[in-house]
Amino acid sequence: MKNKEHTRQVRDTVVEKFKAGFGYKKISQALNIPRSTVQAIILKWKEYQTTANLRRPGHPSKLSAHTRRRLIRDAAKRPMITLDELQRSTAEVGDSVHRTTISRILHKSGLYGRVARRKPFLKDIHKKCCLKLLATSHLGNTPNMWKKVLWSDETKIEVFGNNAKRYVWRKSNTAHHPEHTIPTVKHGGGSIMVWACFSSAGAGKMVKIDGKMDGAKYRTILEENLMESAKDLRLGRRFVFQQDNDPKHKAKSTMEWFTNKHIQVLEWPSQSPDLNPIENLWKELKTAVHKRSPSNLTELELFCKEEWAKISVSRCAKLIETYPKRLTAVIAAKGGATKY
């Protein structure tokens, strides 16, 4: 709580002694008040030529400086704490204020309510494997090598999109920090599932996956779309194919198919979507599709293919051009989540 201010008489006495030639220390000792208080009274008198209380710009804060610091500390340590919880905690110490007051205090400290990013749950083993692979293999690759990679992935897309949100208190440029993200499991819900690929030369084929995906169906998709995409994108015979470590992708029959086709497969760490630039295209695709508000599965599939075909070559090239920065960011995060 704020200390009781000194009377006008005490403040006038401080000024009188100062005019008489007394120093701050002697005035403090004579009146038994802190030296800092003496200094504040004198400085105010010098600036405004008065010891009276000045007109305040607004209503005095209902919260003490200690309570404000506590609010900021709680929000910083527990980013997912709600305004209601903060409001109750202040009420417990005798300070009852509105939610907007708490929000305003947090804003002044640089903390804003933002939707938590959804990132795959990473165990320590995932981070260690990712770092080991990057350090021993991918980091030394040249920009031209990445231009030879055909990136692929599957994703599920909903008719109405995923509207689940969770707000966190965070500062700018901290969206990818672990405490500000929501762990997810890959392919967590959706209406249709699609497979697609792309390279720095542009977007490749996209196909809708009917029914449950298994190893045989995956090989059929590769047989019908992989080589044709590589040909359309003019990657040549020595291109490198990227896929994640899904069991269907790493099945013995699938790996034999790659060997028989003389296709080199890029070594890939588990649970590492931040490394795959196609994730950026998935996000842009879903945004574009949902802006068109598909009303059924037929429209959803049609809009997905139309929007995928609209992805520009320059956008694809930019993602691959900046790929070394993506690798550096993952290493800096020690294998954890990044802004990518």
TORLUM-353319 format. One record per residue: x, y, z of N, C-alpha, C in turn; residue in one letter. Coordinates in steps of 0.02 Angstrom, whole numbers, padded with zeros to 5 digits, always signed. Layout:
// residues N
XYZXYZXYZA
...
//
This chain:
// residues 340
+00042-00060+00000+00000+00000+00000+00044+00063+00000M
+00016+00117-00030+00053+00180-00033+00059+00211+00036K
+00120+00236+00054+00130+00268+00119+00091+00333+00122N
+00070+00352+00183+00034+00414+00194+00080+00473+00179K
+00056+00520+00137+00099+00576+00118+00105+00627+00176E
+00158+00665+00174+00171+00714+00227+00124+00774+00219H
+00112+00808+00276+00067+00865+00275+00099+00924+00239T
+00056+00972+00221+00081+01032+00187+00129+01070+00233R
+00116+01069+00299+00159+01104+00346+00230+01075+00346Q
+00235+01008+00344+00301+00976+00343+00338+00994+00280V
+00304+00992+00224+00335+01008+00160+00359+01081+00158R
+00319+01126+00187+00340+01197+00190+00401+01205+00233D
+00405+01167+00288+00462+01170+00333+00526+01147+00297T
+00519+01095+00257+00577+01070+00218+00603+01125+00173V
+00558+01160+00138+00578+01213+00092+00610+01271+00129V
+00582+01289+00187+00609+01345+00226+00680+01330+00249E
+00692+01269+00272+00759+01251+00294+00808+01249+00235K
+00783+01227+00177+00825+01226+00117+00845+01297+00098F
+00797+01344+00103+00812+01415+00087+00862+01444+00137K
+00860+01417+00199+00905+01442+00251+00976+01415+00244A
+00986+01371+00196+01053+01345+00183+01067+01276+00209G
+01016+01242+00236+01025+01174+00260+01029+01125+00202F
+01071+01073+00209+01076+01021+00158+01023+00967+00167G
+01019+00922+00118+00968+00869+00122+00977+00826+00184Y
+01039+00810+00200+01052+00765+00256+01031+00796+00323K
+01047+00860+00333+01030+00894+00396+00954+00903+00402K
+00921+00918+00346+00848+00925+00348+00816+00858+00365I
+00843+00803+00335+00817+00737+00349+00823+00719+00423S
+00881+00735+00452+00892+00720+00523+00849+00763+00568Q
+00841+00826+00551+00803+00872+00593+00728+00855+00594A
+00701+00833+00537+00629+00820+00533+00613+00745+00538L
+00667+00704+00541+00658+00631+00546+00617+00602+00488N
+00636+00623+00428+00605+00595+00367+00661+00574+00320I
+00648+00525+00275+00700+00500+00230+00731+00555+00187P
+00795+00548+00173+00830+00596+00131+00799+00600+00061R
+00777+00541+00036+00747+00541-00031+00682+00581-00033S
+00646+00581+00023+00584+00620+00027+00600+00694+00026T
+00651+00714+00064+00673+00784+00064+00691+00806-00007V
+00729+00764-00041+00750+00780-00109+00690+00787-00156Q
+00641+00742-00149+00582+00745-00193+00543+00809-00181A
+00536+00829-00117+00499+00891-00101+00534+00952-00130I
+00600+00955-00123+00639+01012-00149+00636+01015-00225I
+00643+00959-00258+00642+00957-00332+00573+00980-00358L
+00521+00957-00324+00453+00977-00344+00444+01052-00334K
+00470+01079-00278+00464+01151-00265+00502+01192-00316W
+00562+01167-00336+00602+01203-00386+00567+01206-00453K
+00533+01152-00471+00501+01149-00537+00434+01186-00539E
+00394+01180-00486+00326+01208-00487+00316+01268-00439Y
+00368+01284-00399+00364+01340-00352+00306+01333-00302Q
+00291+01272-00282+00239+01259-00233+00251+01191-00201T
+00223+01184-00140+00226+01120-00106+00157+01087-00102T
+00108+01120-00132+00040+01093-00132+00034+01034-00179A
-00015+00991-00168-00028+00935-00212-00050+00960-00280N
-00019+00936-00332-00036+00958-00400-00096+00917-00426L
-00128+00945-00476-00184+00912-00508-00158+00849-00543R
-00188+00792-00526-00167+00729-00557-00199+00720-00625R
-00164+00686-00672-00191+00676-00739-00251+00629-00741P
-00261+00589-00690-00316+00541-00690-00326+00514-00620G
-00371+00465-00615-00385+00435-00550-00324+00395-00527H
-00304+00401-00464-00247+00362-00440-00258+00287-00449P
-00205+00251-00463-00211+00180-00474-00238+00144-00412S
-00284+00097-00423-00312+00059-00368-00263+00006-00343K
-00214-00011-00386-00167-00063-00367-00100-00032-00346L
-00071-00059-00296-00006-00036-00273+00048-00060-00323S
+00106-00030-00319+00161-00049-00363+00179-00123-00352A
+00175-00146-00290+00190-00216-00274+00141-00263-00309H
+00076-00246-00307+00026-00289-00339+00035-00289-00414T
+00051-00231-00443+00062-00229-00516+00121-00273-00536R
+00174-00269-00497+00232-00312-00513+00214-00386-00506R
+00173-00401-00458+00152-00471-00448+00111-00495-00507R
+00066-00453-00533+00026-00472-00591+00070-00487-00651L
+00118-00443-00664+00163-00451-00721+00204-00514-00713I
+00228-00527-00652+00268-00586-00639+00228-00650-00649R
+00165-00650-00625+00123-00709-00632+00109-00725-00705D
+00094-00672-00744+00079-00682-00816+00140-00705-00854A
+00199-00681-00835+00260-00701-00869+00279-00773-00853A
+00269-00794-00790+00286-00862-00769+00235-00913-00792K
+00172-00892-00796+00117-00937-00817+00080-00906-00875R
+00108-00911-00936+00079-00877-00994+00006-00894-01008P
-00017-00953-00987-00086-00974-01002-00134-00957-00946M
-00113-00918-00897-00158-00897-00844-00210-00849-00873I
-00272-00852-00851-00326-00811-00878-00334-00746-00838T
-00369-00699-00868-00383-00636-00833-00424-00648-00770L
-00470-00696-00774-00512-00712-00715-00468-00737-00658D
-00419-00778-00674-00375-00804-00622-00332-00748-00592E
-00308-00703-00633-00270-00646-00608-00313-00600-00566L
-00376-00593-00588-00423-00551-00550-00435-00579-00480Q
-00444-00645-00476-00454-00678-00412-00393-00672-00366R
-00334-00677-00396-00273-00674-00356-00263-00605-00326S
-00282-00552-00363-00277-00484-00336-00329-00473-00281T
-00388-00503-00290-00441-00496-00240-00421-00529-00174A
-00382-00582-00179-00360-00617-00118-00315-00575-00075E
-00280-00527-00105-00235-00483-00066-00269-00416-00051V
-00334-00412-00064-00372-00352-00046-00379-00300-00099G
-00357-00314-00161-00362-00266-00216-00412-00291-00268D
-00473-00265-00267-00525-00287-00314-00529-00238-00372S
-00510-00261-00432-00510-00219-00492-00543-00256-00549V
-00561-00218-00601-00593-00247-00661-00541-00282-00705H
-00564-00328-00746-00520-00365-00792-00483-00317-00839R
-00517-00264-00861-00484-00217-00908-00425-00181-00876T
-00430-00170-00810-00375-00138-00774-00313-00183-00775T
-00325-00248-00763-00270-00297-00764-00240-00301-00835I
-00284-00304-00884-00262-00308-00954-00219-00247-00972S
-00240-00188-00950-00203-00127-00965-00133-00127-00934R
-00129-00153-00872-00064-00157-00838-00017-00204-00875I
-00044-00261-00897-00003-00309-00934+00020-00281-01001L
-00024-00244-01034-00006-00213-01098+00052-00164-01090H
+00050-00125-01036+00103-00076-01024+00171-00109-01014K
+00170-00171-00990+00233-00208-00979+00255-00247-01041S
+00216-00242-01095+00234-00277-01157+00204-00345-01166G
+00157-00365-01121+00124-00430-01126+00055-00422-01157L
+00042-00460-01210-00022-00456-01245-00052-00526-01253Y
-00118-00530-01252-00151-00593-01262-00148-00615-01334G
-00120-00672-01348-00114-00698-01416-00134-00771-01417R
-00156-00794-01475-00174-00865-01482-00111-00907-01482V
-00108-00958-01439-00049-01002-01435-00041-01041-01499A
+00019-01044-01525+00034-01083-01585+00032-01157-01568R
+00008-01198-01614+00006-01271-01604+00069-01301-01635R
+00108-01335-01594+00170-01366-01616+00171-01439-01593K
+00202-01483-01632+00206-01554-01613+00242-01562-01546P
+00219-01609-01506+00251-01624-01443+00319-01656-01456F
+00371-01626-01430+00439-01650-01441+00469-01677-01377L
+00491-01740-01378+00527-01768-01323+00601-01750-01331K
+00639-01758-01278+00711-01743-01281+00746-01784-01335D
+00724-01847-01344+00755-01890-01394+00744-01863-01464I
+00684-01832-01476+00670-01802-01541+00718-01744-01554H
+00729-01702-01504+00772-01644-01511+00844-01665-01523K
+00868-01715-01486+00937-01738-01493+00949-01768-01562K
+00902-01809-01586+00909-01840-01652+00909-01787-01707C
+00866-01736-01698+00862-01683-01748+00928-01644-01752C
+00955-01627-01694+01018-01590-01692+01075-01631-01721L
+01077-01695-01705+01130-01738-01730+01128-01743-01806K
+01068-01750-01834+01061-01755-01906+01081-01690-01941L
+01059-01634-01913+01075-01570-01943+01150-01557-01942L
+01182-01573-01886+01253-01560-01878+01296-01603-01924A
+01274-01665-01935+01315-01713-01974+01296-01716-02047T
+01238-01690-02067+01216-01700-02136+01191-01636-02169S
+01131-01613-02148+01096-01562-02186+01130-01493-02186H
+01163-01474-02131+01189-01406-02126+01242-01391-02178L
+01277-01443-02200+01331-01431-02248+01308-01431-02321G
+01244-01443-02333+01219-01445-02402+01218-01375-02433N
+01232-01372-02497+01233-01308-02533+01162-01289-02554T
+01150-01224-02568+01084-01202-02591+01060-01239-02653P
+01107-01256-02698+01088-01292-02759+01062-01362-02743N
+01088-01392-02689+01066-01459-02670+00992-01457-02650M
+00972-01405-02611+00903-01401-02589+00855-01388-02648W
+00880-01360-02701+00839-01349-02760+00822-01416-02795K
+00860-01468-02779+00850-01534-02809+00803-01578-02767K
+00779-01551-02711+00737-01590-02667+00663-01582-02686V
+00628-01639-02688+00555-01639-02698+00524-01652-02630L
+00493-01601-02602+00465-01605-02534+00394-01632-02537W
+00375-01674-02488+00308-01703-02489+00280-01707-02418S
+00215-01717-02415+00182-01725-02350+00107-01738-02362D
+00074-01761-02309+00001-01767-02310-00028-01720-02257E
-00089-01698-02268-00122-01657-02218-00197-01667-02222T
-00231-01654-02167-00304-01657-02165-00332-01587-02165K
-00384-01578-02204-00415-01511-02211-00490-01517-02195I
-00513-01474-02151-00583-01475-02130-00626-01430-02173E
-00689-01446-02176-00736-01404-02214-00741-01335-02183V
-00746-01332-02117-00755-01269-02082-00692-01245-02047F
-00639-01282-02050-00577-01260-02019-00576-01275-01944G
-00517-01268-01915-00509-01280-01843-00509-01214-01806N
-00563-01201-01768-00570-01137-01735-00549-01137-01662N
-00523-01194-01638-00503-01197-01567-00444-01151-01555A
-00450-01106-01506-00397-01058-01491-00382-01058-01417K
-00320-01041-01400-00301-01033-01331-00255-00972-01327R
-00273-00925-01285-00234-00864-01280-00179-00871-01228Y
-00123-00839-01241-00067-00837-01194-00042-00765-01188V
-00011-00750-01132+00021-00685-01123+00093-00692-01144W
+00113-00652-01193+00182-00656-01217+00204-00589-01246R
+00269-00582-01254+00297-00523-01285+00309-00536-01360K
+00325-00484-01397+00335-00490-01469+00393-00537-01483S
+00387-00573-01539+00439-00619-01563+00453-00678-01516N
+00402-00699-01477+00410-00757-01433+00356-00809-01446T
+00323-00805-01504+00267-00850-01518+00287-00923-01520A
+00350-00937-01541+00372-01007-01548+00403-01036-01485H
+00408-00996-01431+00436-01023-01369+00391-01078-01342H
+00420-01132-01315+00380-01190-01292+00322-01172-01246P
+00333-01125-01200+00280-01108-01153+00223-01069-01185E
+00232-01047-01248+00181-01009-01283+00147-01049-01338H
+00161-01114-01342+00132-01156-01394+00090-01212-01364T
+00047-01241-01405+00004-01297-01384+00028-01360-01420I
+00053-01411-01384+00076-01473-01416+00018-01507-01453P
+00032-01532-01513-00019-01567-01552+00009-01634-01576T
-00037-01676-01596-00019-01740-01628-00034-01733-01702V
+00010-01758-01744+00002-01749-01817-00064-01777-01842K
-00095-01741-01890-00158-01761-01920-00213-01765-01868H
-00218-01715-01825-00268-01717-01772-00336-01692-01794G
-00370-01730-01837-00439-01714-01857-00441-01681-01926G
-00500-01687-01959-00509-01656-02025-00560-01693-02065G
-00577-01667-02123-00630-01696-02165-00603-01734-02224S
-00552-01708-02257-00521-01745-02312-00445-01745-02301I
-00412-01794-02328-00340-01799-02322-00310-01795-02392M
-00258-01755-02399-00226-01747-02465-00151-01758-02460V
-00121-01779-02515-00049-01785-02521-00028-01737-02576W
+00030-01705-02566+00055-01659-02617+00130-01654-02611A
+00161-01625-02662+00233-01615-02662+00249-01549-02697C
+00310-01524-02684+00332-01463-02718+00408-01459-02716F
+00436-01415-02757+00508-01402-02756+00517-01327-02767S
+00579-01306-02772+00592-01234-02783+00566-01212-02851S
+00551-01260-02896+00527-01244-02963+00451-01237-02965A
+00416-01251-02909+00344-01243-02909+00308-01300-02874G
+00242-01297-02876+00200-01349-02844+00194-01410-02889A
+00198-01469-02858+00189-01531-02896+00117-01555-02892G
+00107-01620-02897+00039-01648-02897+00008-01646-02827K
-00059-01642-02826-00096-01650-02764-00151-01701-02777M
-00159-01748-02731-00212-01798-02738-00249-01807-02672V
-00313-01821-02677-00353-01836-02618-00344-01910-02601K
-00335-01925-02537-00326-01994-02514-00394-02022-02494I
-00416-02072-02529-00481-02103-02514-00471-02160-02464D
-00513-02159-02412-00509-02213-02362-00447-02207-02318G
-00432-02261-02284-00375-02262-02239-00310-02271-02277K
-00261-02231-02259-00196-02234-02292-00156-02293-02264M
-00130-02335-02309-00084-02388-02288-00025-02389-02336D
+00021-02435-02324+00081-02437-02365+00067-02447-02438G
+00020-02491-02455+00004-02504-02525-00025-02443-02559A
-00070-02408-02524-00101-02348-02553-00049-02293-02561K
-00003-02288-02514+00050-02237-02519+00094-02250-02579Y
+00111-02314-02591+00153-02330-02649+00116-02317-02714R
+00050-02325-02713+00011-02310-02773+00013-02235-02788T
+00008-02195-02735+00012-02122-02744+00080-02103-02772I
+00133-02133-02746+00200-02118-02771+00207-02139-02844L
+00182-02199-02860+00187-02226-02927+00153-02181-02978E
+00096-02153-02958+00056-02113-03005+00074-02039-03006E
+00109-02015-02955+00119-01942-02950+00191-01919-02940N
+00233-01959-02909+00300-01936-02892+00343-01922-02954L
+00351-01971-02996+00394-01963-03055+00366-01910-03103M
+00300-01909-03108+00269-01860-03153+00281-01789-03127E
+00277-01780-03060+00291-01714-03030+00363-01694-03041S
+00409-01741-03031+00480-01726-03042+00494-01706-03114A
+00458-01739-03160+00467-01723-03231+00438-01654-03247K
+00378-01640-03221+00347-01575-03234+00389-01517-03206D
+00422-01530-03149+00462-01478-03116+00534-01477-03142L
+00549-01522-03189+00615-01525-03221+00672-01533-03170R
+00662-01581-03125+00713-01593-03074+00769-01639-03098L
+00758-01672-03155+00809-01719-03180+00806-01786-03144G
+00850-01831-03161+00848-01898-03133+00880-01902-03064R
+00921-01854-03046+00958-01858-02983+00926-01815-02928R
+00861-01809-02929+00828-01771-02877+00825-01812-02812F
+00813-01778-02757+00808-01810-02691+00737-01802-02666V
+00709-01857-02642+00639-01856-02618+00637-01850-02542F
+00596-01805-02517+00588-01796-02445+00520-01822-02423Q
+00520-01860-02369+00459-01883-02336+00474-01889-02261Q
+00422-01889-02220+00434-01896-02148+00441-01970-02130D
+00446-01983-02065+00458-02052-02042+00396-02090-02022N
+00340-02075-02055+00279-02113-02043+00293-02187-02060D
+00267-02233-02019+00280-02305-02032+00263-02327-02103P
+00211-02297-02133+00193-02315-02202+00248-02293-02251K
+00280-02237-02234+00333-02212-02278+00397-02252-02272H
+00410-02278-02212+00472-02314-02199+00464-02390-02203K
+00406-02413-02225+00394-02485-02231+00445-02516-02279A
+00461-02579-02267+00511-02614-02308+00492-02613-02382K
+00428-02626-02396+00405-02627-02466+00413-02559-02499S
+00399-02506-02460+00405-02438-02487+00477-02421-02500T
+00522-02437-02455+00593-02422-02465+00622-02462-02523M
+00597-02524-02533+00618-02563-02591+00595-02531-02655E
+00535-02501-02653+00509-02466-02712+00555-02409-02732W
+00579-02371-02682+00625-02316-02696+00690-02343-02726F
+00714-02398-02699+00776-02428-02723+00769-02450-02796T
+00714-02483-02811+00702-02507-02880+00695-02449-02929N
+00669-02392-02905+00660-02334-02948+00722-02289-02949K
+00774-02309-02911+00836-02270-02906+00823-02199-02882H
+00780-02194-02831+00763-02128-02802+00797-02122-02734I
+00835-02069-02726+00869-02056-02662+00820-02023-02614Q
+00815-02050-02554+00770-02024-02503+00810-01984-02451V
+00788-01925-02436+00822-01881-02389+00814-01908-02318L
+00869-01914-02282+00865-01936-02212+00829-01882-02172E
+00783-01904-02129+00738-01856-02096+00727-01873-02023W
+00732-01823-01977+00719-01836-01906+00644-01841-01891P
+00626-01877-01838+00556-01884-01820+00529-01820-01788S
+00463-01809-01794+00429-01753-01762+00465-01687-01776Q
+00474-01671-01841+00511-01609-01857+00477-01570-01913S
+00413-01552-01906+00379-01514-01959+00409-01445-01971P
+00443-01417-01920+00474-01351-01929+00527-01353-01983D
+00553-01412-01998+00605-01419-02049+00576-01425-02119L
+00512-01442-02125+00482-01454-02190+00447-01391-02215N
+00472-01360-02268+00442-01298-02293+00372-01307-02321P
+00351-01369-02334+00283-01379-02360+00231-01360-02308I
+00252-01359-02243+00205-01339-02191+00181-01268-02201E
+00225-01225-02227+00205-01156-02242+00152-01154-02297N
+00161-01197-02347+00112-01200-02401+00046-01228-02377L
+00048-01277-02331-00015-01305-02303-00055-01249-02269W
-00021-01209-02230-00055-01155-02194-00087-01106-02242K
-00050-01087-02294-00076-01040-02343-00133-01071-02382E
-00127-01135-02398-00180-01170-02435-00245-01170-02394L
-00241-01189-02330-00301-01194-02289-00334-01126-02280K
-00293-01074-02274-00321-01006-02267-00358-00987-02331T
-00328-01000-02389-00359-00983-02453-00423-01023-02464A
-00422-01088-02446-00481-01131-02456-00538-01109-02412V
-00524-01095-02348-00577-01077-02301-00606-01008-02314H
-00568-00965-02349-00595-00900-02369-00650-00909-02421K
-00647-00965-02457-00698-00978-02508-00759-01015-02479R
-00756-01031-02415-00812-01061-02377-00843-01121-02412S
-00806-01176-02419-00835-01237-02449-00892-01263-02406P
-00945-01287-02437-01003-01310-02399-01008-01386-02396S
-00967-01421-02435-00968-01494-02433-00900-01521-02454N
-00892-01587-02450-00828-01618-02464-00808-01611-02537L
-00857-01612-02582-00841-01605-02653-00811-01536-02667T
-00842-01484-02639-00815-01417-02648-00747-01410-02614E
-00740-01441-02556-00677-01438-02520-00619-01466-02561L
-00630-01524-02592-00578-01555-02633-00563-01511-02694E
-00615-01484-02725-00606-01442-02784-00567-01379-02767L
-00586-01346-02712-00553-01285-02692-00479-01298-02674F
-00466-01355-02642-00398-01372-02623-00354-01378-02685C
-00378-01413-02735-00338-01422-02796-00330-01357-02834K
-00382-01316-02836-00378-01252-02871-00329-01205-02837E
-00333-01201-02771-00288-01156-02734-00216-01181-02735E
-00206-01247-02735-00139-01275-02739-00107-01257-02806W
-00148-01260-02858-00122-01244-02925-00104-01170-02932A
-00132-01128-02889-00119-01056-02892-00053-01036-02857K
-00024-01082-02819+00038-01066-02784+00093-01049-02834I
+00123-00991-02826+00171-00966-02876+00239-00999-02869S
+00275-00999-02924+00343-01025-02925+00388-00983-02880V
+00377-00918-02879+00418-00873-02839+00410-00888-02764S
+00348-00906-02744+00337-00923-02673+00375-00986-02655R
+00372-01036-02697+00408-01099-02685+00484-01087-02683C
+00507-01047-02730+00579-01033-02734+00603-00996-02672A
+00562-00951-02646+00580-00912-02586+00586-00958-02525K
+00541-01006-02519+00544-01052-02462+00609-01093-02463L
+00631-01113-02521+00692-01153-02526+00754-01109-02520I
+00749-01048-02545+00806-01001-02541+00823-00986-02468E
+00772-00982-02426+00783-00965-02355+00790-01027-02311T
+00793-01086-02342+00796-01148-02302+00856-01151-02255Y
+00916-01129-02276+00973-01130-02229+00958-01092-02165P
+00920-01037-02169+00902-00999-02109+00857-01041-02064K
+00815-01081-02094+00770-01126-02056+00812-01176-02016R
+00863-01205-02048+00906-01253-02014+00943-01220-01956L
+00968-01159-01968+01005-01123-01916+00959-01108-01857T
+00896-01092-01871+00848-01076-01817+00834-01138-01774A
+00828-01196-01806+00815-01258-01768+00875-01275-01724V
+00935-01264-01750+00995-01277-01710+00998-01229-01651I
+00982-01165-01664+00982-01115-01610+00931-01133-01556A
+00875-01165-01576+00823-01185-01529+00838-01253-01498A
+00899-01280-01512+00920-01345-01486+00872-01401-01504K
+00848-01398-01566+00803-01450-01591+00730-01438-01574G
+00715-01382-01541+00647-01366-01521+00609-01328-01574G
+00549-01302-01555+00507-01266-01602+00538-01199-01621A
+00524-01176-01682+00548-01112-01706+00490-01073-01736T
+00504-01013-01759+00452-00971-01789+00429-00999-01856K
+00466-01047-01884+00448-01075-01949+00393-01128-01941Y
//
